Amino acid sequence: MLSTRAATRPPWRWWISALCAIVVLIAAMSAYVVVTPIGEQSDELAHLNYAELISRRLALPTDGIQERQQPPLYYVMVAGVLRVTGDNLRAARWVSVTLVIITAILLVVTLRILMPRRPWVALCGLWIFALLPGVQAEGAQVSNDALAWLAGAAALLMLVVILRRPGVSPALCAGAGCVVGVALMAKATAWPLAALLIIALVVQHRERLRLKEVGAVALPVVVISGWWFVRNLTTFHRPLPPFTPITTAGEHTLRTAGQLASWVSLSWKSTVGIEGPNQTPLVVGPGRIGLYALTLTGLVLAAAVLLVSARELRSWKTDRCRPAAWLLAAPVLAVAFSLVNSITLDDQPQARYLLVAATAWCGGIAWVLARLVDGRPRLVQVLVPVALAGLLVLDAATVQTMRLVA
């Protein structure tokens, strides 16, 4: 009789397909690195200026520097590449590419841990992440979003590990502290997931947490990120640097139902499109309206299936059901943060802010798709090639669009 471990081990085809997804992601991002001129996408020039300041002056930005409110970890990485390569701006983009690849790996590892008997769910989630044009385009430019995505994926992986462990140890707490410290130094969009990780740790192991475990969490956080907050207090007399918007300064436009509908529409379009220099989704071929309508219909259908199929969660064991329930909070927090940010600071309806919870988004969609095709092998044989071909065509169209726009 096969052991439990052997029974749940994915077949060799799973590993080949996972490797193909990673290769497709790297190839697509490489195309954007080569095709897209420096500064053509979103706020890349502002991020580059931040990194170049560190590279040339070994100092953090103070007054008059855009993006100065951002934590510096990503920019320190880029500054190191700039110094080594002699200010090669395209080489700096490979920092983001590397971070996105690591994010994809963390995503698939998390889903494999959560659903060990359904490796194809993890594989499907990986393909969804790899084929999103927004992931490929945004991940191939100089932007700290790539580090935020990695921090979010690491936080959700650590959350699943913590919730599945019957006990707690200083090493586990130190790992959680390191993830939180990196998230604090990555980008504010990752902070809600860092808070979710700490809350999950306290709720799951509140009766076992002693001073030693609390110190193991706090020490890495203080070492990794504490100095930056102290620097802000001494320089700006506040925990965070003043916000310097890149677009129209401080416009708060989400005041009516129509403005909210426009915000939702632009946010959705940016999930299947790419952003231009004005932080708005670029045109992706003449059939873009049909594409947006089709994908939105698919999302609504997936949400309906998810609600109907939620009863399956009752049959899950506690060590799987609890992490899945906590993961559902991650997209909610990401959406709430993005909405509040647009209302209070700057109107930026961008789906890239939601990708900090890519593990939950992609995993949930993959699970719904698995429910739809469960026991229908012929449907799988038809839908999988069609879906992959369609997404690859979409990816090629977005690369071509960026080339033509540039």
Secondary structure, 3 states (H helix, E strand, C coil): CCCHHHHCCCCHHHHHHHHHHHHHHHHHHHHHHHHCCCCCCCCHHHHHHHHHHHHHHCCCCCCCCCCCCCCCHHHHHHHHHHHHHCCCHHHHHHHHHHHHHHHHHHHHHHHHHHCCCCHHHHHHHHHHHHHCHHHHHHCCCCCCHHHHHHHHHHHHHHHHHHHHCCCCCHHHHHHHHHHHHHHHCCCHHHHHHHHHHHHHHHHHHCCCCCHHHHHHHHHHHHHHHHHHHHHHHHHHCCCCCCCCCCCCCCCCCCCCHHHHHHHHHHHHHHHHCCECCCCCECCCCCCHHHHHHHHHHHHHHHHHHHHHHHHHHHHCCHHHHHHHHHHHHHHHHHHHHHHHHHHHCCCCCCHHHHHHHHHHHHHHHHHHHHHHHCCCHHHHHHHHHHHHHHHHHHHHHHHHHHHHHC
